[in-house]
């Protein structure tokens, strides 16, 4: 997979994240991992950051996800948002 083909973060409802602007992710690339498929790039600080483009999924450490292909996300796009008390989980995560 090339960098230009990485899946985009189609929607992000983690409004407390500094990379979130108008329900869109503006991080260069996010990493998904942890025990709840969390967005490892989520950061809650007092200012907005990021790029003038939509973020992509750079790496996925959840090898048990059906979209995971050699630690890369093979979904066409992902959604990030709150679930089970976590502020920023990959809502596209699907157990294999």
N, CA, C and O atoms as a GROMACS GRO file, in nm:
protein
  384
    1UNK      N    1   0.085  -0.118   0.000
    1UNK     CA    2   0.000   0.000   0.000
    1UNK      C    3   0.090   0.124   0.000
    1UNK      O    4   0.188   0.128   0.073
    2UNK      N    5   0.057   0.221  -0.079
    2UNK     CA    6   0.134   0.345  -0.083
    2UNK      C    7   0.068   0.450   0.004
    2UNK      O    8  -0.049   0.437   0.039
    3UNK      N    9   0.141   0.552   0.039
    3UNK     CA   10   0.089   0.659   0.125
    3UNK      C   11  -0.032   0.727   0.063
    3UNK      O   12  -0.120   0.773   0.136
    4UNK      N   13  -0.039   0.734  -0.068
    4UNK     CA   14  -0.153   0.798  -0.133
    4UNK      C   15  -0.278   0.712  -0.129
    4UNK      O   16  -0.387   0.761  -0.160
    5UNK      N   17  -0.264   0.584  -0.092
    5UNK     CA   18  -0.380   0.495  -0.088
    5UNK      C   19  -0.425   0.462   0.053
    5UNK      O   20  -0.514   0.379   0.070
    6UNK      N   21  -0.366   0.522   0.153
    6UNK     CA   22  -0.406   0.498   0.291
    6UNK      C   23  -0.550   0.545   0.311
    6UNK      O   24  -0.590   0.647   0.253
    7UNK      N   25  -0.629   0.473   0.392
    7UNK     CA   26  -0.769   0.513   0.412
    7UNK      C   27  -0.780   0.645   0.488
    7UNK      O   28  -0.704   0.670   0.581
    8UNK      N   29  -0.875   0.726   0.447
    8UNK     CA   30  -0.895   0.854   0.513
    8UNK      C   31  -0.982   0.836   0.637
    8UNK      O   32  -1.057   0.739   0.649
    9UNK      N   33  -0.970   0.931   0.728
    9UNK     CA   34  -1.059   0.937   0.844
    9UNK      C   35  -1.182   1.011   0.795
    9UNK      O   36  -1.185   1.134   0.793
   10UNK      N   37  -1.284   0.935   0.757
   10UNK     CA   38  -1.405   0.990   0.695
   10UNK      C   39  -1.482   1.082   0.790
   10UNK      O   40  -1.539   1.182   0.746
   11UNK      N   41  -1.483   1.048   0.917
   11UNK     CA   42  -1.560   1.124   1.015
   11UNK      C   43  -1.494   1.108   1.150
   11UNK      O   44  -1.451   0.998   1.186
   12UNK      N   45  -1.485   1.215   1.225
   12UNK     CA   46  -1.430   1.208   1.360
   12UNK      C   47  -1.518   1.289   1.454
   12UNK      O   48  -1.530   1.410   1.440
   13UNK      N   49  -1.580   1.221   1.548
   13UNK     CA   50  -1.666   1.291   1.644
   13UNK      C   51  -1.596   1.316   1.778
   13UNK      O   52  -1.660   1.351   1.876
   14UNK      N   53  -1.464   1.297   1.782
   14UNK     CA   54  -1.385   1.324   1.902
   14UNK      C   55  -1.356   1.474   1.908
   14UNK      O   56  -1.244   1.517   1.882
   15UNK      N   57  -1.458   1.552   1.944
   15UNK     CA   58  -1.448   1.697   1.938
   15UNK      C   59  -1.346   1.755   2.036
   15UNK      O   60  -1.303   1.869   2.019
   16UNK      N   61  -1.307   1.678   2.137
   16UNK     CA   62  -1.207   1.726   2.232
   16UNK      C   63  -1.064   1.713   2.181
   16UNK      O   64  -0.972   1.761   2.246
   17UNK      N   65  -1.045   1.651   2.066
   17UNK     CA   66  -0.912   1.631   2.011
   17UNK      C   67  -0.863   1.758   1.940
   17UNK      O   68  -0.940   1.822   1.868
   18UNK      N   69  -0.739   1.792   1.961
   18UNK     CA   70  -0.683   1.912   1.898
   18UNK      C   71  -0.672   1.902   1.747
   18UNK      O   72  -0.663   2.004   1.679
   19UNK      N   73  -0.673   1.780   1.693
   19UNK     CA   74  -0.668   1.761   1.548
   19UNK      C   75  -0.806   1.765   1.484
   19UNK      O   76  -0.816   1.761   1.361
   20UNK      N   77  -0.913   1.773   1.564
   20UNK     CA   78  -1.049   1.772   1.511
   20UNK      C   79  -1.093   1.914   1.478
   20UNK      O   80  -1.089   2.003   1.563
   21UNK      N   81  -1.134   1.935   1.354
   21UNK     CA   82  -1.190   2.062   1.309
   21UNK      C   83  -1.320   2.031   1.236
   21UNK      O   84  -1.317   1.966   1.131
   22UNK      N   85  -1.432   2.075   1.289
   22UNK     CA   86  -1.562   2.056   1.223
   22UNK      C   87  -1.588   1.910   1.188
   22UNK      O   88  -1.625   1.879   1.074
   23UNK      N   89  -1.569   1.820   1.283
   23UNK     CA   90  -1.591   1.675   1.268
   23UNK      C   91  -1.498   1.610   1.166
   23UNK      O   92  -1.528   1.504   1.112
   24UNK      N   93  -1.385   1.674   1.140
   24UNK     CA   94  -1.287   1.617   1.049
   24UNK      C   95  -1.152   1.606   1.116
   24UNK      O   96  -1.114   1.692   1.196
   25UNK      N   97  -1.080   1.500   1.084
   25UNK     CA   98  -0.947   1.478   1.139
   25UNK      C   99  -0.844   1.550   1.051
   25UNK      O  100  -0.845   1.536   0.929
   26UNK      N  101  -0.757   1.626   1.115
   26UNK     CA  102  -0.655   1.699   1.041
   26UNK      C  103  -0.513   1.661   1.084
   26UNK      O  104  -0.418   1.736   1.061
   27UNK      N  105  -0.500   1.545   1.148
   27UNK     CA  106  -0.366   1.492   1.177
   27UNK      C  107  -0.307   1.441   1.046
   27UNK      O  108  -0.381   1.400   0.956
   28UNK      N  109  -0.177   1.444   1.034
   28UNK     CA  110  -0.114   1.391   0.912
   28UNK      C  111  -0.150   1.245   0.891
   28UNK      O  112  -0.186   1.204   0.781
   29UNK      N  113  -0.140   1.167   0.997
   29UNK     CA  114  -0.176   1.025   0.995
   29UNK      C  115  -0.203   0.982   1.138
   29UNK      O  116  -0.137   1.028   1.231
   30UNK      N  117  -0.300   0.894   1.157
   30UNK     CA  118  -0.331   0.844   1.290
   30UNK      C  119  -0.285   0.700   1.304
   30UNK      O  120  -0.265   0.629   1.205
   31UNK      N  121  -0.269   0.657   1.428
   31UNK     CA  122  -0.237   0.518   1.460
   31UNK      C  123  -0.349   0.463   1.545
   31UNK      O  124  -0.392   0.526   1.642
   32UNK      N  125  -0.398   0.345   1.510
   32UNK     CA  126  -0.501   0.277   1.587
   32UNK      C  127  -0.436   0.163   1.665
   32UNK      O  128  -0.355   0.089   1.610
   33UNK      N  129  -0.470   0.150   1.792
   33UNK     CA  130  -0.414   0.044   1.874
   33UNK      C  131  -0.483   0.036   2.008
   33UNK      O  132  -0.590   0.092   2.027
   34UNK      N  133  -0.422  -0.033   2.101
   34UNK     CA  134  -0.477  -0.046   2.235
   34UNK      C  135  -0.587  -0.150   2.244
   34UNK      O  136  -0.623  -0.212   2.144
   35UNK      N  137  -0.640  -0.168   2.364
   35UNK     CA  138  -0.738  -0.272   2.387
   35UNK      C  139  -0.879  -0.239   2.339
   35UNK      O  140  -0.964  -0.328   2.336
   36UNK      N  141  -0.905  -0.115   2.301
   36UNK     CA  142  -1.036  -0.076   2.248
   36UNK      C  143  -1.026  -0.018   2.108
   36UNK      O  144  -1.116   0.055   2.066
   37UNK      N  145  -0.920  -0.047   2.036
   37UNK     CA  146  -0.896   0.011   1.903
   37UNK      C  147  -0.901   0.163   1.909
   37UNK      O  148  -0.970   0.228   1.830
   38UNK      N  149  -0.827   0.220   2.004
   38UNK     CA  150  -0.825   0.364   2.024
   38UNK      C  151  -0.741   0.436   1.919
   38UNK      O  152  -0.648   0.379   1.861
   39UNK      N  153  -0.776   0.560   1.896
   39UNK     CA  154  -0.693   0.647   1.813
   39UNK      C  155  -0.576   0.691   1.901
   39UNK      O  156  -0.594   0.770   1.994
   40UNK      N  157  -0.457   0.641   1.870
   40UNK     CA  158  -0.338   0.675   1.947
   40UNK      C  159  -0.289   0.816   1.923
   40UNK      O  160  -0.198   0.862   1.992
   41UNK      N  161  -0.346   0.885   1.826
   41UNK     CA  162  -0.306   1.021   1.793
   41UNK      C  163  -0.391   1.124   1.866
   41UNK      O  164  -0.358   1.243   1.865
   42UNK      N  165  -0.500   1.081   1.929
   42UNK     CA  166  -0.589   1.170   2.005
   42UNK      C  167  -0.508   1.247   2.108
   42UNK      O  168  -0.435   1.187   2.187
   43UNK      N  169  -0.521   1.378   2.106
   43UNK     CA  170  -0.455   1.463   2.205
   43UNK      C  171  -0.550   1.577   2.241
   43UNK      O  172  -0.606   1.644   2.154
   44UNK      N  173  -0.568   1.596   2.370
   44UNK     CA  174  -0.659   1.699   2.417
   44UNK      C  175  -0.578   1.810   2.483
   44UNK      O  176  -0.539   1.801   2.599
   45UNK      N  177  -0.553   1.916   2.406
   45UNK     CA  178  -0.484   2.033   2.457
   45UNK      C  179  -0.563   2.157   2.415
   45UNK      O  180  -0.662   2.145   2.342
   46UNK      N  181  -0.522   2.273   2.459
   46UNK     CA  182  -0.604   2.393   2.446
   46UNK      C  183  -0.601   2.462   2.310
   46UNK      O  184  -0.665   2.566   2.295
   47UNK      N  185  -0.532   2.409   2.212
   47UNK     CA  186  -0.532   2.474   2.081
   47UNK      C  187  -0.551   2.371   1.971
   47UNK      O  188  -0.530   2.252   1.991
   48UNK      N  189  -0.591   2.419   1.855
   48UNK     CA  190  -0.614   2.332   1.738
   48UNK      C  191  -0.484   2.316   1.662
   48UNK      O  192  -0.404   2.409   1.652
   49UNK      N  193  -0.464   2.196   1.607
   49UNK     CA  194  -0.341   2.166   1.535
   49UNK      C  195  -0.375   2.087   1.410
   49UNK      O  196  -0.491   2.055   1.385
   50UNK      N  197  -0.274   2.057   1.332
   50UNK     CA  198  -0.294   1.970   1.217
   50UNK      C  199  -0.274   2.039   1.084
   50UNK      O  200  -0.231   2.154   1.076
   51UNK      N  201  -0.307   1.964   0.980
   51UNK     CA  202  -0.287   2.006   0.842
   51UNK      C  203  -0.417   2.054   0.780
   51UNK      O  204  -0.524   2.036   0.837
   52UNK      N  205  -0.407   2.114   0.665
   52UNK     CA  206  -0.525   2.160   0.591
   52UNK      C  207  -0.579   2.052   0.499
   52UNK      O  208  -0.622   2.082   0.387
   53UNK      N  209  -0.576   1.928   0.544
   53UNK     CA  210  -0.632   1.817   0.467
   53UNK      C  211  -0.684   1.713   0.564
   53UNK      O  212  -0.656   1.720   0.684
   54UNK      N  213  -0.758   1.618   0.514
   54UNK     CA  214  -0.814   1.512   0.598
   54UNK      C  215  -0.707   1.411   0.633
   54UNK      O  216  -0.627   1.371   0.548
   55UNK      N  217  -0.705   1.370   0.760
   55UNK     CA  218  -0.608   1.272   0.806
   55UNK      C  219  -0.632   1.134   0.748
   55UNK      O  220  -0.741   1.104   0.698
   56UNK      N  221  -0.531   1.050   0.755
   56UNK     CA  222  -0.538   0.912   0.706
   56UNK      C  223  -0.496   0.818   0.819
   56UNK      O  224  -0.442   0.862   0.921
   57UNK      N  225  -0.521   0.689   0.801
   57UNK     CA  226  -0.477   0.589   0.898
   57UNK      C  227  -0.338   0.543   0.856
   57UNK      O  228  -0.323   0.475   0.754
   58UNK      N  229  -0.238   0.580   0.933
   58UNK     CA  230  -0.101   0.543   0.900
   58UNK      C  231  -0.064   0.403   0.943
   58UNK      O  232   0.012   0.335   0.874
   59UNK      N  233  -0.117   0.358   1.057
   59UNK     CA  234  -0.087   0.223   1.106
   59UNK      C  235  -0.201   0.174   1.193
   59UNK      O  236  -0.271   0.252   1.258
   60UNK      N  237  -0.220   0.043   1.192
   60UNK     CA  238  -0.319  -0.020   1.278
   60UNK      C  239  -0.252  -0.136   1.350
   60UNK      O  240  -0.206  -0.232   1.287
   61UNK      N  241  -0.247  -0.127   1.481
   61UNK     CA  242  -0.184  -0.231   1.562
   61UNK      C  243  -0.281  -0.340   1.604
   61UNK      O  244  -0.242  -0.434   1.673
   62UNK      N  245  -0.407  -0.329   1.563
   62UNK     CA  246  -0.509  -0.430   1.599
   62UNK      C  247  -0.509  -0.541   1.495
   62UNK      O  248  -0.588  -0.538   1.400
   63UNK      N  249  -0.422  -0.638   1.513
   63UNK     CA  250  -0.409  -0.748   1.417
   63UNK      C  251  -0.534  -0.836   1.413
   63UNK      O  252  -0.550  -0.915   1.320
   64UNK      N  253  -0.622  -0.823   1.512
   64UNK     CA  254  -0.746  -0.901   1.513
   64UNK      C  255  -0.860  -0.833   1.437
   64UNK      O  256  -0.972  -0.884   1.436
   65UNK      N  257  -0.834  -0.719   1.375
   65UNK     CA  258  -0.938  -0.649   1.297
   65UNK      C  259  -0.945  -0.706   1.156
   65UNK      O  260  -0.843  -0.736   1.095
   66UNK      N  261  -1.065  -0.720   1.106
   66UNK     CA  262  -1.084  -0.776   0.972
   66UNK      C  263  -1.028  -0.685   0.862
   66UNK      O  264  -1.006  -0.730   0.750
   67UNK      N  265  -1.007  -0.558   0.893
   67UNK     CA  266  -0.953  -0.463   0.795
   67UNK      C  267  -0.800  -0.456   0.798
   67UNK      O  268  -0.739  -0.391   0.713
   68UNK      N  269  -0.737  -0.523   0.894
   68UNK     CA  270  -0.593  -0.515   0.911
   68UNK      C  271  -0.521  -0.605   0.811
   68UNK      O  272  -0.550  -0.724   0.801
   69UNK      N  273  -0.428  -0.546   0.737
   69UNK     CA  274  -0.348  -0.619   0.639
   69UNK      C  275  -0.201  -0.584   0.664
   69UNK      O  276  -0.152  -0.483   0.616
   70UNK      N  277  -0.132  -0.669   0.738
   70UNK     CA  278   0.009  -0.646   0.771
   70UNK      C  279   0.031  -0.512   0.842
   70UNK      O  280   0.121  -0.436   0.807
   71UNK      N  281  -0.053  -0.485   0.941
   71UNK     CA  282  -0.049  -0.364   1.024
   71UNK      C  283  -0.089  -0.237   0.950
   71UNK      O  284  -0.064  -0.127   0.998
   72UNK      N  285  -0.149  -0.251   0.835
   72UNK     CA  286  -0.206  -0.138   0.760
   72UNK      C  287  -0.357  -0.156   0.755
   72UNK      O  288  -0.406  -0.269   0.750
   73UNK      N  289  -0.430  -0.048   0.755
   73UNK     CA  290  -0.576  -0.055   0.747
   73UNK      C  291  -0.617  -0.066   0.600
   73UNK      O  292  -0.578   0.016   0.517
   74UNK      N  293  -0.697  -0.167   0.570
   74UNK     CA  294  -0.743  -0.189   0.432
   74UNK      C  295  -0.887  -0.144   0.411
   74UNK      O  296  -0.943  -0.166   0.303
   75UNK      N  297  -0.948  -0.080   0.511
   75UNK     CA  298  -1.084  -0.026   0.493
   75UNK      C  299  -1.077   0.091   0.395
   75UNK      O  300  -0.972   0.154   0.381
   76UNK      N  301  -1.186   0.119   0.328
   76UNK     CA  302  -1.186   0.231   0.233
   76UNK      C  303  -1.178   0.365   0.306
   76UNK      O  304  -1.122   0.461   0.253
   77UNK      N  305  -1.234   0.373   0.426
   77UNK     CA  306  -1.230   0.492   0.511
   77UNK      C  307  -1.266   0.447   0.651
   77UNK      O  308  -1.322   0.339   0.669
   78UNK      N  309  -1.235   0.527   0.751
   78UNK     CA  310  -1.267   0.492   0.889
   78UNK      C  311  -1.343   0.606   0.957
   78UNK      O  312  -1.337   0.721   0.914
   79UNK      N  313  -1.413   0.569   1.063
   79UNK     CA  314  -1.480   0.667   1.149
   79UNK      C  315  -1.416   0.656   1.287
   79UNK      O  316  -1.388   0.546   1.334
   80UNK      N  317  -1.395   0.770   1.350
   80UNK     CA  318  -1.339   0.775   1.484
   80UNK      C  319  -1.438   0.848   1.573
   80UNK      O  320  -1.494   0.950   1.534
   81UNK      N  321  -1.460   0.795   1.693
   81UNK     CA  322  -1.553   0.859   1.786
   81UNK      C  323  -1.553   0.789   1.920
   81UNK      O  324  -1.482   0.690   1.940
   82UNK      N  325  -1.633   0.840   2.011
   82UNK     CA  326  -1.641   0.784   2.144
   82UNK      C  327  -1.718   0.654   2.149
   82UNK      O  328  -1.817   0.635   2.079
   83UNK      N  329  -1.670   0.563   2.236
   83UNK     CA  330  -1.737   0.435   2.257
   83UNK      C  331  -1.689   0.378   2.390
   83UNK      O  332  -1.569   0.381   2.420
   84UNK      N  333  -1.781   0.328   2.468
   84UNK     CA  334  -1.749   0.260   2.595
   84UNK      C  335  -1.659   0.344   2.686
   84UNK      O  336  -1.567   0.291   2.749
   85UNK      N  337  -1.686   0.473   2.694
   85UNK     CA  338  -1.610   0.560   2.782
   85UNK      C  339  -1.479   0.612   2.726
   85UNK      O  340  -1.413   0.694   2.790
   86UNK      N  341  -1.440   0.567   2.608
   86UNK     CA  342  -1.318   0.618   2.543
   86UNK      C  343  -1.356   0.733   2.451
   86UNK      O  344  -1.456   0.724   2.380
   87UNK      N  345  -1.279   0.841   2.450
   87UNK     CA  346  -1.315   0.957   2.368
   87UNK      C  347  -1.289   0.939   2.219
   87UNK      O  348  -1.350   1.008   2.137
   88UNK      N  349  -1.199   0.847   2.181
   88UNK     CA  350  -1.161   0.836   2.039
   88UNK      C  351  -1.124   0.693   2.003
   88UNK      O  352  -1.008   0.654   2.010
   89UNK      N  353  -1.224   0.615   1.964
   89UNK     CA  354  -1.202   0.477   1.919
   89UNK      C  355  -1.224   0.469   1.769
   89UNK      O  356  -1.294   0.552   1.711
   90UNK      N  357  -1.164   0.369   1.706
   90UNK     CA  358  -1.191   0.342   1.565
   90UNK      C  359  -1.326   0.271   1.558
   90UNK      O  360  -1.337   0.155   1.598
   91UNK      N  361  -1.428   0.339   1.509
   91UNK     CA  362  -1.562   0.282   1.501
   91UNK      C  363  -1.576   0.188   1.382
   91UNK      O  364  -1.679   0.121   1.367
   92UNK      N  365  -1.475   0.182   1.297
   92UNK     CA  366  -1.474   0.091   1.182
   92UNK      C  367  -1.416  -0.045   1.220
   92UNK      O  368  -1.430  -0.142   1.146
   93UNK      N  369  -1.350  -0.052   1.335
   93UNK     CA  370  -1.292  -0.177   1.383
   93UNK      C  371  -1.396  -0.288   1.381
   93UNK      O  372  -1.508  -0.271   1.429
   94UNK      N  373  -1.358  -0.402   1.324
   94UNK     CA  374  -1.446  -0.519   1.319
   94UNK      C  375  -1.362  -0.643   1.346
   94UNK      O  376  -1.269  -0.672   1.270
   95UNK      N  377  -1.392  -0.718   1.452
   95UNK     CA  378  -1.314  -0.839   1.481
   95UNK      C  379  -1.314  -0.935   1.364
   95UNK      O  380  -1.417  -0.955   1.298
   96UNK      N  381  -1.199  -0.994   1.338
   96UNK     CA  382  -1.186  -1.090   1.226
   96UNK      C  383  -1.254  -1.221   1.262
   96UNK      O  384  -1.254  -1.314   1.181
   0.00000   0.00000   0.00000
